[in-house]
Amino acid sequence: MSQTRSQQTALVHSDYTAPGGFMGCSAAVQRVSTVLFENVATLRARGADPLARSAYTYGLFGTPASYELEARLAELEGGSHCLLTPSGLAAITMVDLALLDRGDDVLLPENVYSPSRDLGDWLNAKFGVSARFYDPMAGAEVAAMIQPNTRLIWVEAPGSASMEVPDVPAIAAAAHARGVLVALDNTWSAGLAFKGFDHGADLVLQALTKYQSGGSDLLMGAVITRDPDLNRRIGLAHMHLGLGVCMEDVYLVLRSLPTLNLRFQAHDAGARQVAAWLATRPEIARVLHPALPGCPGHDIWKRDFRGAGGLFSVLFDPRFAEADTDRFVDGLRLFGIGFSWGGAISLCVPYRMQHMRGNWREPGQLVRFNIGLEDPLDLIADLEQAFRAL
Ligand SMILES: Cc1ncc(COP(=O)(O)O)c(C=O)c1O
């Protein structure tokens, strides 16, 4: 350290340079807002286009760790570009704000993630964008809903409470015939069990909050495209909205990626075991698990999907009122009561479907399960004791 500096300056600046050649198994995380340039010439010559991901400008626009996570998520989905957002919902909003203008129309499935439905109302009130709802099982018939001002159709594969598996290729064919873009929320399959681009999606969204984190401890979203122009359109909204992500969280997702497939398979096996057991119970009228017959779109799941993960729902026999199923959920010991999925701890949520969907006609209370990484036999024993209390 230089002798001429004051102690205070030495506390801020250091001439020390660590030796090069260091390698570890984990990504290096840089916590930065300011990115430093070697000299004015490099500052001036920096890639003026942050979307090119070829240089560094400012923490908001990316670091080596966030570029790496983007590249790896794009590869996983079979895309070429990826934009990270501070939550899955931020990713949905970013896509809508990027692709919809005043007077445009967007189609959402009736089973869409509820905040996305509310977002439709907000877009309508603020920007005059109309959001209309289609039957998630409409398939090619969605064509009848497309208007000259329809720009975007959202698809959830499957709906994350009522679990209908949509015919994405049929919806995409109908959309593309009219020049409409298809946005797929592919969170349920983690990008592993369903390949959105192969089935016609133009952009794929992931709530990394779920399986990619795996820890129920962070929020993040991603939008993946394979068309540079579409990435640019969405990327402009990403920049203007200033949607930076926390690099510690990027690190945690990078750390979880190597086990993503193994965890997903464990969730999948456990969920199928628990779902099959629930299907034998007299208290349960229907199990809504895409891999089990009886779930709307089960045949489509068999045709298009390669796995199922941990999330499914059941419909209780209509003889049980809401107070009964609430008592059942309260009686569970291993299942936490809470939203989301993809973490190690099993979760359970009762849904008021009539409140969420005015045209919901299925009798019986809907309860959603996220099967975590506990031994499925212990989960079954827990469910059994909660059934006894009914
Ligand atoms: C299907 C689906 N998409 C997106 C999101 C949004 O994810 P986040 O919680 O990261 O905002 C959720 C959250 O539960 C979801 O269920």
PDBQT file of the ligand as one rigid body, heavy atoms in Angstrom, charges set to zero:
ROOT
HETATM    1  C1  LIG A 401     -48.104 -19.977 -12.258  1.00  0.00    +0.000 C 
HETATM    2  C2  LIG A 401     -47.357 -18.861 -11.597  1.00  0.00    +0.000 A 
HETATM    3  N1  LIG A 401     -46.693 -17.991 -12.360  1.00  0.00    +0.000 NA
HETATM    4  C3  LIG A 401     -46.019 -16.960 -11.827  1.00  0.00    +0.000 A 
HETATM    5  C4  LIG A 401     -45.976 -16.767 -10.473  1.00  0.00    +0.000 A 
HETATM    6  C5  LIG A 401     -45.267 -15.565  -9.932  1.00  0.00    +0.000 C 
HETATM    7  O1  LIG A 401     -44.116 -15.894  -9.268  1.00  0.00    +0.000 OA
HETATM    8  P1  LIG A 401     -43.532 -14.972  -8.089  1.00  0.00    +0.000 P 
HETATM    9  O2  LIG A 401     -44.088 -15.513  -6.826  1.00  0.00    +0.000 OA
HETATM   10  O3  LIG A 401     -42.063 -15.157  -8.233  1.00  0.00    +0.000 OA
HETATM   11  O4  LIG A 401     -43.958 -13.564  -8.351  1.00  0.00    +0.000 OA
HETATM   12  C6  LIG A 401     -46.625 -17.663  -9.635  1.00  0.00    +0.000 A 
HETATM   13  C7  LIG A 401     -46.557 -17.503  -8.156  1.00  0.00    +0.000 C 
HETATM   14  O5  LIG A 401     -47.119 -18.217  -7.397  1.00  0.00    +0.000 OA
HETATM   15  C8  LIG A 401     -47.360 -18.730 -10.206  1.00  0.00    +0.000 A 
HETATM   16  O6  LIG A 401     -48.046 -19.581  -9.446  1.00  0.00    +0.000 OA
ENDROOT
TORSDOF 0
